[in-house]
Structures are given as structure tokens and as C-alpha cells.
Amino acid sequence: MNFTVIIIAAIIVIIIFLICRELVCWYWKINKIVELMNEQNLLLKQLISTGKISKGTSENNVLNEE
């Protein structure tokens, strides 16, 4: 009996945590920010692969003039 109560309580706490986490992510628009950053990474990879931007470690990377 005691073990069952602990398992049910743990499941309820996990569900509440996941709901609260989703609400915080929605409020601060974290999910949208992550989505936009992933899109930005894809676009930057496309620019690098087409040669329109140089890949390097310099702080002053600029678009290549073609």
C-alpha cells in the first residue's frame, strides 16, 4: 500500500512538473526562439555551402563580394 502511494505521488509530481515547464516555455516563448535559431542555423549552413559567406573563426567574417 505504501509503495503504491509513493509511485502515484511521483507520477503526479512528474505530470505537474511537465505542465509547469510547458507553461513557462510558452510564456517566455522559448520554444519559438529555439525554432527560429534552428532555422537560422540551416540558413547559415546553406550560405556556407554555396560559398556566399566564408567559414572561419575570425570576428570579422563578412559576406564575400562576388
N, CA, C and O atoms as a GROMACS GRO file, in nm:
protein
  264
    1MET      N    1   0.082  -0.120   0.000
    1MET     CA    2   0.000   0.000   0.000
    1MET      C    3   0.086   0.125   0.000
    1MET      O    4   0.062   0.218  -0.078
    2ASN      N    5   0.186   0.129   0.086
    2ASN     CA    6   0.272   0.246   0.098
    2ASN      C    7   0.351   0.270  -0.030
    2ASN      O    8   0.368   0.385  -0.072
    3PHE      N    9   0.400   0.162  -0.091
    3PHE     CA   10   0.477   0.174  -0.215
    3PHE      C   11   0.391   0.228  -0.328
    3PHE      O   12   0.439   0.307  -0.409
    4THR      N   13   0.266   0.187  -0.335
    4THR     CA   14   0.173   0.234  -0.439
    4THR      C   15   0.148   0.383  -0.425
    4THR      O   16   0.142   0.454  -0.526
    5VAL      N   17   0.134   0.431  -0.305
    5VAL     CA   18   0.112   0.575  -0.281
    5VAL      C   19   0.233   0.655  -0.327
    5VAL      O   20   0.218   0.761  -0.387
    6ILE      N   21   0.351   0.604  -0.300
    6ILE     CA   22   0.474   0.674  -0.341
    6ILE      C   23   0.482   0.680  -0.494
    6ILE      O   24   0.517   0.784  -0.549
    7ILE      N   25   0.452   0.572  -0.562
    7ILE     CA   26   0.456   0.567  -0.708
    7ILE      C   27   0.354   0.664  -0.766
    7ILE      O   28   0.386   0.739  -0.859
    8ILE      N   29   0.232   0.665  -0.714
    8ILE     CA   30   0.128   0.755  -0.765
    8ILE      C   31   0.167   0.901  -0.740
    8ILE      O   32   0.148   0.986  -0.827
    9ALA      N   33   0.222   0.930  -0.623
    9ALA     CA   34   0.266   1.066  -0.591
    9ALA      C   35   0.378   1.110  -0.685
    9ALA      O   36   0.379   1.224  -0.730
   10ALA      N   37   0.472   1.021  -0.714
   10ALA     CA   38   0.582   1.054  -0.804
   10ALA      C   39   0.529   1.083  -0.945
   10ALA      O   40   0.574   1.176  -1.011
   11ILE      N   41   0.434   1.003  -0.991
   11ILE     CA   42   0.376   1.026  -1.124
   11ILE      C   43   0.304   1.159  -1.129
   11ILE      O   44   0.316   1.232  -1.227
   12ILE      N   45   0.229   1.193  -1.024
   12ILE     CA   46   0.158   1.321  -1.019
   12ILE      C   47   0.257   1.438  -1.019
   12ILE      O   48   0.235   1.538  -1.087
   13VAL      N   49   0.366   1.426  -0.944
   13VAL     CA   50   0.467   1.532  -0.940
   13VAL      C   51   0.531   1.549  -1.077
   13VAL      O   52   0.554   1.662  -1.120
   14ILE      N   53   0.561   1.442  -1.145
   14ILE     CA   54   0.621   1.450  -1.279
   14ILE      C   55   0.525   1.516  -1.377
   14ILE      O   56   0.567   1.599  -1.458
   15ILE      N   57   0.398   1.480  -1.371
   15ILE     CA   58   0.299   1.542  -1.461
   15ILE      C   59   0.286   1.691  -1.433
   15ILE      O   60   0.281   1.771  -1.526
   16ILE      N   61   0.281   1.729  -1.306
   16ILE     CA   62   0.273   1.872  -1.271
   16ILE      C   63   0.397   1.945  -1.319
   16ILE      O   64   0.388   2.056  -1.372
   17PHE      N   65   0.514   1.884  -1.302
   17PHE     CA   66   0.639   1.945  -1.349
   17PHE      C   67   0.634   1.968  -1.500
   17PHE      O   68   0.670   2.076  -1.547
   18LEU      N   69   0.592   1.868  -1.576
   18LEU     CA   70   0.587   1.882  -1.722
   18LEU      C   71   0.488   1.989  -1.765
   18LEU      O   72   0.514   2.063  -1.860
   19ILE      N   73   0.375   1.998  -1.698
   19ILE     CA   74   0.277   2.102  -1.731
   19ILE      C   75   0.334   2.241  -1.700
   19ILE      O   76   0.321   2.332  -1.781
   20CYS      N   77   0.395   2.255  -1.584
   20CYS     CA   78   0.454   2.385  -1.547
   20CYS      C   79   0.567   2.423  -1.642
   20CYS      O   80   0.580   2.539  -1.680
   21ARG      N   81   0.649   2.325  -1.681
   21ARG     CA   82   0.758   2.352  -1.774
   21ARG      C   83   0.704   2.402  -1.907
   21ARG      O   84   0.758   2.497  -1.965
   22GLU      N   85   0.598   2.339  -1.956
   22GLU     CA   86   0.539   2.380  -2.084
   22GLU      C   87   0.481   2.521  -2.074
   22GLU      O   88   0.493   2.599  -2.168
   23LEU      N   89   0.420   2.554  -1.962
   23LEU     CA   90   0.365   2.689  -1.943
   23LEU      C   91   0.476   2.794  -1.940
   23LEU      O   92   0.462   2.901  -1.999
   24VAL      N   93   0.586   2.764  -1.872
   24VAL     CA   94   0.698   2.858  -1.867
   24VAL      C   95   0.759   2.877  -2.006
   24VAL      O   96   0.788   2.990  -2.046
   25CYS      N   97   0.777   2.766  -2.079
   25CYS     CA   98   0.832   2.776  -2.214
   25CYS      C   99   0.739   2.856  -2.306
   25CYS      O  100   0.786   2.933  -2.389
   26TRP      N  101   0.609   2.838  -2.291
   26TRP     CA  102   0.513   2.913  -2.372
   26TRP      C  103   0.518   3.060  -2.335
   26TRP      O  104   0.520   3.146  -2.423
   27TYR      N  105   0.520   3.092  -2.206
   27TYR     CA  106   0.518   3.231  -2.162
   27TYR      C  107   0.641   3.307  -2.210
   27TYR      O  108   0.629   3.419  -2.259
   28TRP      N  109   0.757   3.249  -2.196
   28TRP     CA  110   0.881   3.316  -2.235
   28TRP      C  111   0.916   3.292  -2.381
   28TRP      O  112   1.023   3.334  -2.426
   29LYS      N  113   0.830   3.225  -2.456
   29LYS     CA  114   0.847   3.199  -2.599
   29LYS      C  115   0.975   3.121  -2.629
   29LYS      O  116   1.037   3.140  -2.734
   30ILE      N  117   1.015   3.035  -2.537
   30ILE     CA  118   1.140   2.959  -2.553
   30ILE      C  119   1.130   2.864  -2.672
   30ILE      O  120   1.225   2.852  -2.748
   31ASN      N  121   1.016   2.798  -2.688
   31ASN     CA  122   1.000   2.705  -2.799
   31ASN      C  123   1.012   2.777  -2.932
   31ASN      O  124   1.073   2.725  -3.026
   32LYS      N  125   0.955   2.897  -2.943
   32LYS     CA  126   0.962   2.975  -3.067
   32LYS      C  127   1.106   3.020  -3.093
   32LYS      O  128   1.152   3.018  -3.207
   33ILE      N  129   1.177   3.061  -2.989
   33ILE     CA  130   1.316   3.104  -3.003
   33ILE      C  131   1.402   2.989  -3.054
   33ILE      O  132   1.485   3.008  -3.143
   34VAL      N  133   1.383   2.870  -2.999
   34VAL     CA  134   1.459   2.753  -3.042
   34VAL      C  135   1.430   2.721  -3.188
   34VAL      O  136   1.520   2.690  -3.265
   35GLU      N  137   1.302   2.729  -3.225
   35GLU     CA  138   1.263   2.703  -3.364
   35GLU      C  139   1.329   2.802  -3.460
   35GLU      O  140   1.379   2.764  -3.565
   36LEU      N  141   1.330   2.931  -3.422
   36LEU     CA  142   1.392   3.032  -3.507
   36LEU      C  143   1.544   3.015  -3.515
   36LEU      O  144   1.603   3.037  -3.620
   37MET      N  145   1.606   2.976  -3.405
   37MET     CA  146   1.751   2.955  -3.406
   37MET      C  147   1.787   2.835  -3.492
   37MET      O  148   1.889   2.838  -3.562
   38ASN      N  149   1.706   2.730  -3.490
   38ASN     CA  150   1.732   2.615  -3.578
   38ASN      C  151   1.719   2.655  -3.724
   38ASN      O  152   1.800   2.614  -3.808
   39GLU      N  153   1.619   2.736  -3.756
   39GLU     CA  154   1.603   2.786  -3.893
   39GLU      C  155   1.722   2.873  -3.934
   39GLU      O  156   1.770   2.864  -4.046
   40GLN      N  157   1.768   2.956  -3.842
   40GLN     CA  158   1.884   3.042  -3.868
   40GLN      C  159   2.008   2.956  -3.895
   40GLN      O  160   2.086   2.988  -3.985
   41ASN      N  161   2.027   2.850  -3.818
   41ASN     CA  162   2.141   2.761  -3.840
   41ASN      C  163   2.136   2.697  -3.978
   41ASN      O  164   2.238   2.687  -4.047
   42LEU      N  165   2.016   2.653  -4.019
   42LEU     CA  166   2.002   2.593  -4.152
   42LEU      C  167   2.036   2.693  -4.261
   42LEU      O  168   2.105   2.659  -4.357
   43LEU      N  169   1.989   2.816  -4.246
   43LEU     CA  170   2.016   2.918  -4.347
   43LEU      C  171   2.165   2.952  -4.352
   43LEU      O  172   2.220   2.972  -4.461
   44LEU      N  173   2.230   2.958  -4.237
   44LEU     CA  174   2.374   2.986  -4.235
   44LEU      C  175   2.452   2.871  -4.299
   44LEU      O  176   2.550   2.895  -4.369
   45LYS      N  177   2.410   2.748  -4.275
   45LYS     CA  178   2.476   2.633  -4.338
   45LYS      C  179   2.459   2.639  -4.490
   45LYS      O  180   2.551   2.604  -4.565
   46GLN      N  181   2.343   2.682  -4.536
   46GLN     CA  182   2.320   2.697  -4.680
   46GLN      C  183   2.411   2.804  -4.738
   46GLN      O  184   2.466   2.787  -4.847
   47LEU      N  185   2.426   2.916  -4.667
   47LEU     CA  186   2.515   3.022  -4.715
   47LEU      C  187   2.659   2.974  -4.722
   47LEU      O  188   2.731   3.006  -4.817
   48ILE      N  189   2.701   2.898  -4.623
   48ILE     CA  190   2.838   2.847  -4.622
   48ILE      C  191   2.858   2.749  -4.737
   48ILE      O  192   2.960   2.752  -4.805
   49SER      N  193   2.759   2.661  -4.760
   49SER     CA  194   2.774   2.560  -4.864
   49SER      C  195   2.772   2.622  -5.004
   49SER      O  196   2.834   2.568  -5.096
   50THR      N  197   2.704   2.734  -5.022
   50THR     CA  198   2.703   2.799  -5.153
   50THR      C  199   2.824   2.889  -5.173
   50THR      O  200   2.848   2.936  -5.284
   51GLY      N  201   2.899   2.913  -5.068
   51GLY     CA  202   3.020   2.995  -5.080
   51GLY      C  203   2.993   3.144  -5.070
   51GLY      O  204   3.083   3.223  -5.097
   52LYS      N  205   2.875   3.184  -5.031
   52LYS     CA  206   2.843   3.326  -5.021
   52LYS      C  207   2.895   3.387  -4.891
   52LYS      O  208   2.901   3.509  -4.877
   53ILE      N  209   2.933   3.302  -4.799
   53ILE     CA  210   2.991   3.351  -4.674
   53ILE      C  211   3.107   3.258  -4.640
   53ILE      O  212   3.099   3.137  -4.662
   54SER      N  213   3.214   3.315  -4.587
   54SER     CA  214   3.330   3.232  -4.556
   54SER      C  215   3.318   3.176  -4.416
   54SER      O  216   3.269   3.243  -4.324
   55LYS      N  217   3.363   3.054  -4.400
   55LYS     CA  218   3.359   2.989  -4.270
   55LYS      C  219   3.496   3.006  -4.205
   55LYS      O  220   3.598   2.973  -4.264
   56GLY      N  221   3.496   3.060  -4.085
   56GLY     CA  222   3.622   3.080  -4.016
   56GLY      C  223   3.599   3.119  -3.872
   56GLY      O  224   3.485   3.124  -3.825
   57THR      N  225   3.708   3.146  -3.802
   57THR     CA  226   3.698   3.180  -3.660
   57THR      C  227   3.714   3.329  -3.636
   57THR      O  228   3.706   3.373  -3.521
   58SER      N  229   3.735   3.406  -3.739
   58SER     CA  230   3.756   3.549  -3.724
   58SER      C  231   3.628   3.618  -3.679
   58SER      O  232   3.518   3.575  -3.715
   59GLU      N  233   3.644   3.724  -3.601
   59GLU     CA  234   3.528   3.802  -3.558
   59GLU      C  235   3.473   3.886  -3.673
   59GLU      O  236   3.358   3.930  -3.667
   60ASN      N  237   3.551   3.908  -3.774
   60ASN     CA  238   3.513   4.000  -3.880
   60ASN      C  239   3.473   3.927  -4.008
   60ASN      O  240   3.505   3.974  -4.117
   61ASN      N  241   3.405   3.813  -3.997
   61ASN     CA  242   3.356   3.744  -4.114
   61ASN      C  243   3.252   3.830  -4.182
   61ASN      O  244   3.157   3.878  -4.119
   62VAL      N  245   3.268   3.851  -4.311
   62VAL     CA  246   3.172   3.930  -4.387
   62VAL      C  247   3.134   3.853  -4.513
   62VAL      O  248   3.200   3.757  -4.551
   63LEU      N  249   3.027   3.897  -4.576
   63LEU     CA  250   2.986   3.834  -4.700
   63LEU      C  251   3.093   3.853  -4.805
   63LEU      O  252   3.151   3.961  -4.817
   64ASN      N  253   3.118   3.748  -4.883
   64ASN     CA  254   3.215   3.758  -4.992
   64ASN      C  255   3.154   3.839  -5.104
   64ASN      O  256   3.038   3.817  -5.141
   65GLU      N  257   3.230   3.931  -5.158
   65GLU     CA  258   3.184   4.010  -5.272
   65GLU      C  259   3.207   3.930  -5.399
   65GLU      O  260   3.320   3.892  -5.430
   66GLU      N  261   3.099   3.903  -5.473
   66GLU     CA  262   3.112   3.825  -5.597
   66GLU      C  263   3.076   3.909  -5.715
   66GLU      O  264   3.080   3.861  -5.828
   0.00000   0.00000   0.00000
